[in-house]
Amino acid sequence: MCYPGCMESVHANLKRRGFLGKTLGATMAAAAGAAMSGTAVAAGGSKAISFSTVVDLTHTLYEGFPTFDGSKWFSKKPAFTYEKDGLNLNVWTIYEHTGTHMDAPLHFSAKGASVDEIPVSDLVVPLAVIDISARAASNADATLMPEDVLAWEKKHGRLPDGCCVVMNSGWHKLLQSPKFIGLDAQGKNHTPGFHPSTAEFLMTKRTVKGIGVDTLSLDTGIASGPFPVHNAWLPSGRWGLEALANLDSVPQSGAHLLVGGPKVQGATGGISRVVALV
């Protein structure tokens, strides 16, 4: 947000770019050095996380990013251009739930936490990726079942407390395909998601802070009617992630998830930068 006259101030300060460039360069160098150390401190400062790779789980948002009904949920246009004004600045028009994004509890509850009220300590968590891509390849309505969770635990051990459980259906590779939204002749969508019994299992039998999918919905498409997973999971005070990318590039166990959700007052969710520390 700009105060009256701030653009004039920006123009006046453009001459200081040499100083700004040096300052920014020094800051970036310091940040790069920290990243190369291979450690991070979990939110709350209670535990150091060792990692060697940072994997971006975020799709690039663009005008025309898929939506279930084909409507346009994101657009941008220039407000200032470098050629005319000496700087570039765009105006965005956006629905909160587009692109790779977070669902806050408020999205499906009357008084749940908005995205800015989610504790930052809940946004750096162990990551558990459950792969159902083989089943989903032949059934677009495939769901992540409690049996899938138990099979994952048989191989990797019990789900870590406070983790995020992510479904890898293979849909993250289909972004440019009509199959990504799975619209049929009757106008129903067919995309994989969590089964309601799995959400119930994770809420009552395990300690899980978030769930995520590489599709547009935590539920299976919109053919599920009243969104049973959204209506159970989010009002419980937990969050969700939708339209995740690059899930084949992270291990099923052992990584940590860093959710860069927007800190917008009263927001029900919003576009997020989501990364895995591997």
C-alpha positions as CSV (number, residue, x, y, z in Angstrom):
1,M,0.0,0.0,0.0
2,C,1.3,3.5,-0.9
3,Y,0.7,6.7,1.0
4,P,-0.1,9.9,-1.0
5,G,3.0,11.1,-2.8
6,C,4.9,7.8,-2.2
7,M,5.4,7.3,-6.0
8,E,7.1,10.6,-6.2
9,S,9.3,9.6,-3.3
10,V,10.2,6.3,-5.1
11,H,11.2,8.3,-8.2
12,A,13.4,10.6,-6.2
13,N,15.1,7.6,-4.5
14,L,15.8,5.8,-7.7
15,K,19.2,7.6,-7.8
16,R,20.1,5.7,-4.7
17,R,20.1,2.3,-6.5
18,G,23.9,1.9,-6.2
19,F,23.6,2.0,-2.4
20,L,20.5,-0.3,-2.5
21,G,22.2,-2.7,-4.8
22,K,25.1,-3.1,-2.5
23,T,22.9,-3.4,0.6
24,L,20.7,-6.0,-1.1
25,G,23.7,-7.9,-2.3
26,A,25.1,-8.1,1.1
27,T,21.8,-9.3,2.6
28,M,21.4,-11.9,-0.1
29,A,24.9,-13.2,0.5
30,A,24.3,-13.5,4.2
31,A,21.0,-15.4,3.5
32,A,22.7,-17.7,1.0
33,G,25.4,-18.5,3.6
34,A,22.7,-19.5,6.1
35,A,20.9,-21.7,3.6
36,M,24.1,-23.5,2.7
37,S,24.7,-24.4,6.3
38,G,22.2,-27.3,6.0
39,T,20.3,-26.5,9.2
40,A,17.2,-24.6,10.1
41,V,15.5,-24.1,13.4
42,A,11.9,-25.3,13.6
43,A,9.3,-22.8,14.5
44,G,9.4,-22.3,18.2
45,G,13.1,-22.8,18.3
46,S,12.8,-26.2,20.0
47,K,14.5,-28.4,17.4
48,A,17.1,-28.0,14.6
49,I,16.3,-29.5,11.3
50,S,19.1,-30.8,9.1
51,F,18.6,-30.7,5.3
52,S,20.7,-30.7,2.1
53,T,18.0,-29.8,-0.5
54,V,15.2,-27.4,-0.7
55,V,12.4,-28.6,-3.0
56,D,9.8,-26.1,-4.3
57,L,6.3,-27.7,-4.0
58,T,4.6,-24.6,-5.5
59,H,3.2,-24.3,-9.0
60,T,3.8,-20.9,-10.7
61,L,0.5,-19.0,-10.6
62,Y,-0.5,-17.5,-14.0
63,E,-3.6,-16.1,-15.6
64,G,-5.8,-19.0,-16.6
65,F,-4.5,-21.3,-13.8
66,P,-7.0,-24.2,-13.7
67,T,-10.2,-23.9,-11.6
68,F,-13.0,-26.5,-11.3
69,D,-15.5,-24.5,-13.3
70,G,-13.0,-22.9,-15.7
71,S,-13.5,-19.4,-14.4
72,K,-10.6,-17.0,-14.1
73,W,-9.5,-16.6,-10.5
74,F,-6.3,-14.7,-11.0
75,S,-5.4,-11.7,-13.2
76,K,-2.7,-9.0,-13.2
77,K,-2.2,-5.8,-15.0
78,P,0.6,-3.2,-14.8
79,A,-0.1,-0.1,-12.7
80,F,3.4,1.2,-13.3
81,T,6.0,0.2,-15.9
82,Y,9.8,0.7,-15.9
83,E,9.7,2.4,-19.3
84,K,7.2,5.0,-18.3
85,D,7.6,5.3,-14.5
86,G,11.0,4.0,-13.7
87,L,9.7,0.9,-11.8
88,N,7.4,-2.1,-12.4
89,L,4.3,-2.6,-10.2
90,N,1.3,-4.8,-11.0
91,V,-2.3,-4.9,-9.8
92,W,-3.6,-8.3,-8.9
93,T,-7.2,-9.5,-8.9
94,I,-7.4,-12.8,-7.1
95,Y,-9.6,-15.2,-5.3
96,E,-8.0,-16.5,-2.2
97,H,-8.2,-20.2,-3.2
98,T,-6.3,-20.4,-6.4
99,G,-2.9,-21.8,-7.5
100,T,-0.9,-23.6,-4.8
101,H,-2.6,-22.3,-1.7
102,M,-3.6,-22.8,1.9
103,D,-7.0,-23.4,3.4
104,A,-7.4,-21.9,6.9
105,P,-10.0,-23.2,9.4
106,L,-12.1,-20.1,8.7
107,H,-12.7,-21.3,5.1
108,F,-15.3,-23.9,6.2
109,S,-16.3,-22.7,9.7
110,A,-18.1,-19.7,11.2
111,K,-15.4,-18.7,13.7
112,G,-12.3,-20.7,12.8
113,A,-8.9,-19.2,12.7
114,S,-8.1,-17.0,9.7
115,V,-4.8,-17.6,7.9
116,D,-3.1,-14.8,9.8
117,E,-4.1,-16.4,13.1
118,I,-2.5,-19.8,12.4
119,P,0.5,-20.0,14.8
120,V,3.8,-19.9,12.9
121,S,4.9,-22.9,14.9
122,D,2.3,-24.9,13.0
123,L,3.8,-24.0,9.6
124,V,7.1,-25.8,9.9
125,V,6.3,-29.5,10.3
126,P,7.4,-33.0,9.5
127,L,6.2,-34.2,6.0
128,A,4.6,-37.5,5.2
129,V,3.9,-38.2,1.5
130,I,1.5,-41.0,0.7
131,D,1.6,-42.1,-2.9
132,I,-1.6,-43.4,-4.5
133,S,-0.6,-42.5,-8.0
134,A,-0.8,-46.1,-9.3
135,R,-4.4,-46.4,-8.2
136,A,-5.3,-42.9,-9.3
137,A,-3.9,-43.5,-12.8
138,S,-6.8,-45.8,-13.5
139,N,-9.4,-44.2,-11.3
140,A,-9.7,-40.4,-11.2
141,D,-12.1,-40.7,-8.2
142,A,-9.5,-42.6,-6.1
143,T,-9.3,-41.6,-2.5
144,L,-6.5,-41.8,0.2
145,M,-7.9,-44.3,2.7
146,P,-6.9,-45.1,6.3
147,E,-5.4,-48.3,4.9
148,D,-3.0,-46.2,2.9
149,V,-1.9,-44.4,6.1
150,L,-1.4,-47.7,7.9
151,A,0.6,-49.1,4.9
152,W,2.8,-46.0,5.0
153,E,3.3,-46.5,8.8
154,K,4.2,-50.2,8.3
155,K,7.1,-49.0,6.1
156,H,8.2,-45.8,7.7
157,G,6.9,-46.0,11.3
158,R,4.1,-44.1,13.0
159,L,3.2,-40.7,11.6
160,P,5.4,-38.0,13.3
161,D,3.4,-35.9,15.8
162,G,2.4,-32.5,14.3
163,C,3.1,-33.6,10.8
164,C,1.4,-32.7,7.5
165,V,0.1,-35.7,5.5
166,V,0.2,-35.2,1.8
167,M,-1.5,-37.2,-1.0
168,N,0.6,-37.8,-4.1
169,S,-1.9,-38.8,-6.7
170,G,0.3,-37.9,-9.7
171,W,-2.0,-35.0,-10.5
172,H,0.8,-32.5,-9.9
173,K,2.2,-33.6,-13.3
174,L,-1.2,-33.0,-15.1
175,L,-1.5,-29.2,-14.6
176,Q,-1.6,-28.5,-18.4
177,S,-4.0,-31.4,-19.1
178,P,-7.8,-31.3,-19.1
179,K,-7.6,-34.3,-16.7
180,F,-6.3,-31.9,-14.0
181,I,-9.9,-30.6,-13.4
182,G,-11.5,-33.8,-14.6
183,L,-14.7,-32.3,-15.9
184,D,-17.1,-34.8,-17.4
185,A,-20.1,-34.4,-19.8
186,Q,-22.5,-33.9,-16.8
187,G,-20.4,-31.1,-15.4
188,K,-18.9,-33.1,-12.5
189,N,-15.3,-33.1,-11.6
190,H,-13.3,-36.3,-11.1
191,T,-10.0,-35.8,-9.2
192,P,-8.5,-37.8,-6.3
193,G,-8.7,-36.6,-2.7
194,F,-8.9,-37.7,0.9
195,H,-11.6,-40.0,2.0
196,P,-13.7,-38.6,4.9
197,S,-12.8,-41.7,7.0
198,T,-9.1,-40.8,6.6
199,A,-9.7,-37.3,7.8
200,E,-11.5,-38.7,10.8
201,F,-8.7,-41.2,11.5
202,L,-6.0,-38.5,11.3
203,M,-8.0,-36.2,13.7
204,T,-8.8,-38.9,16.3
205,K,-6.1,-41.5,16.1
206,R,-3.0,-39.4,15.2
207,T,-1.6,-35.9,15.9
208,V,-1.6,-34.2,12.5
209,K,-1.6,-30.4,11.9
210,G,-2.3,-30.3,8.2
211,I,-3.1,-32.3,5.1
212,G,-2.3,-31.6,1.5
213,V,-3.1,-32.7,-2.1
214,D,-1.7,-32.2,-5.5
215,T,-5.2,-31.7,-6.9
216,L,-7.5,-28.7,-6.6
217,S,-9.5,-30.0,-3.6
218,L,-8.9,-31.9,-0.4
219,D,-12.2,-33.7,-1.3
220,T,-12.6,-35.8,-4.5
221,G,-13.4,-33.2,-7.1
222,I,-16.7,-31.5,-6.4
223,A,-18.7,-34.6,-7.0
224,S,-18.7,-35.2,-3.3
225,G,-21.5,-32.7,-2.7
226,P,-21.1,-31.0,0.6
227,F,-17.3,-31.3,0.8
228,P,-17.1,-33.7,3.8
229,V,-13.4,-33.5,4.2
230,H,-13.3,-29.7,4.2
231,N,-16.3,-29.6,6.6
232,A,-14.6,-32.0,9.1
233,W,-11.0,-31.1,8.8
234,L,-10.9,-27.3,8.8
235,P,-13.4,-26.6,11.6
236,S,-11.2,-28.8,13.8
237,G,-8.6,-26.1,13.7
238,R,-6.3,-27.7,11.2
239,W,-5.2,-26.4,7.8
240,G,-5.0,-27.8,4.3
241,L,-2.9,-27.3,1.2
242,E,-4.1,-27.7,-2.4
243,A,-2.5,-27.8,-5.8
244,L,1.0,-28.9,-4.6
245,A,3.8,-29.5,-7.1
246,N,6.9,-31.7,-7.5
247,L,5.8,-34.4,-5.1
248,D,7.9,-37.0,-6.8
249,S,11.0,-35.0,-5.9
250,V,10.6,-35.5,-2.1
251,P,10.9,-38.7,-0.1
252,Q,7.8,-40.2,1.5
253,S,9.3,-39.8,4.9
254,G,12.0,-37.8,6.6
255,A,11.5,-34.3,5.1
256,H,10.1,-31.2,6.7
257,L,7.5,-28.9,5.2
258,L,7.7,-25.1,5.3
259,V,4.5,-23.3,4.5
260,G,4.8,-19.7,3.5
261,G,1.2,-18.8,3.9
262,P,0.0,-15.2,3.5
263,K,-0.4,-13.1,6.6
264,V,-3.6,-11.3,5.6
265,Q,-6.0,-10.3,8.3
266,G,-9.3,-12.3,8.1
267,A,-8.2,-14.3,5.1
268,T,-9.8,-17.7,4.6
269,G,-6.6,-18.9,2.9
270,G,-4.4,-17.7,0.1
271,I,-1.7,-18.4,-2.4
272,S,1.4,-19.8,-0.6
273,R,5.0,-20.6,-1.3
274,V,5.4,-24.2,0.0
275,V,8.8,-25.8,0.2
276,A,10.2,-29.1,1.5
277,L,13.5,-29.3,3.4
278,V,15.0,-32.7,2.5
